[in-house]
Amino acid sequence: MLPSVRALKPYPMAQLQARKAALAKAGTRIFDFGTGDPVEPTPPFILEALKNAVPAISQYPSVAGTPELRRAAAGYLARRFAAPLDPATQILPAAGSKEAIFHLPLAFLDPTSGKDTVVFGTPGYPVYESGTLFAGGLAHPVVLTRDKGFRLELETLPAEVLARTAIAWLNYPHNPTGACVDRSYLATQLAVARQHGILLASDECYQDLWFGDSPKPPSALEVAGPDASGLLVFHSCSKRSGMTGYRSGFIAGDKTLIAAYRSWRVHFGVGSPAMIEAAGAAAWADDQHAHDRRTIFAAKYQVLAAGMTRLGLSILPSQAGLYLWAQAPEDADAYAARCLDRGIVISPGGFFGAGGAGWFRLALVPTVAECHEALAAWPTC
Ligand SMILES: Cc1ncc(COP(=O)(O)O)c(C=O)c1O
């Protein structure tokens, strides 16, 4: 094993599942705000699309994906972000965005080249780091802070770091904080990336989960021009369409990068089954169900935000995403353990890297009624 991989901590969500299972076995009623895995049913029209596409003869899927899925993804990008991408050359399906994120450095980072570094924010989604380490690259986590709105600002990094950086990750609406950004921020990041020959990777899996009348979170594609040079964005059916178990998403952007990634991915064997791609195509072609789902998440956010404030906890106000980020009133691990005693599963901020210390995350998963029940059981500060 690569020494850097051996040193990786266990995947945080796996730890959480183990603790939760032990409690449930002991008969404790569980309110699981841990993993961001929503419980709202997958819309019936998506199930139908899946069932109708089960083939009589099963053959290997192609890494390029079905033209229908690529066309549906392009249609979504055009409607939602006014980004006119070519489905043949600028879109590539993924077996969920996680694997595409994880594999990116394997394809686009040469550890011997002097451009061996991947930049990402902490707190953040742990896969940016693990993908980097498995590819033999150098991880460069940048601590994100409340006073900077949890924004990763590439322009503030030392010149020698920018010179060594192969890939930089952005993720807004942000997991775990719910921080959002505007187009001008994205334009600045893309300009810095292009200036330094950095592949800008924008993880956009929460783009359709804005709360109420809040501004719609923009895509980096909106500031990239039609060729999207130097940019790849990552989208997912998981949270937008209630399809975490389907493993379906796509990568879009620069056609040269897409062509290279397509030829690499043939080796990984990551083509999705045809019926999953048919379900994905149905999901991307429809916006109403995404609207219905974000209305539910927004209602949960409001209940929890008001509840946390009543309990005297300081929250980071958010306009989109699947999470509520709040300051722990004591050491975050100790606080999570105290919540767990009452059956309330939360994620201490350290799960998302060193920059998460002192905070905790609630995933908007339990129903609104369960959120009220959990708040009644919540430990006081
Ligand atoms: C920021 C971020 N990116 C990517 C993913 C992966 O999503 P999926 O593989 O289900 O598309 C997640 C999942 O929680 C996430 O939080």
The ligand as an ORCA input file, in Angstrom:
! r2SCAN-3c Opt
* xyz 0 1
  C     -19.909     17.373     -1.662
  C     -20.289     16.032     -2.157
  N     -19.862     15.631     -3.346
  C     -20.181     14.427     -3.837
  C     -20.976     13.553     -3.129
  C     -21.248     12.198     -3.728
  O     -22.521     12.041     -4.136
  P     -22.947     10.837     -5.100
  O     -21.788      9.896     -5.246
  O     -24.091     10.190     -4.421
  O     -23.287     11.467     -6.392
  C     -21.451     13.918     -1.870
  C     -22.274     13.010     -1.090
  O     -22.717     13.245     -0.011
  C     -21.100     15.198     -1.376
  O     -21.519     15.630     -0.188
*
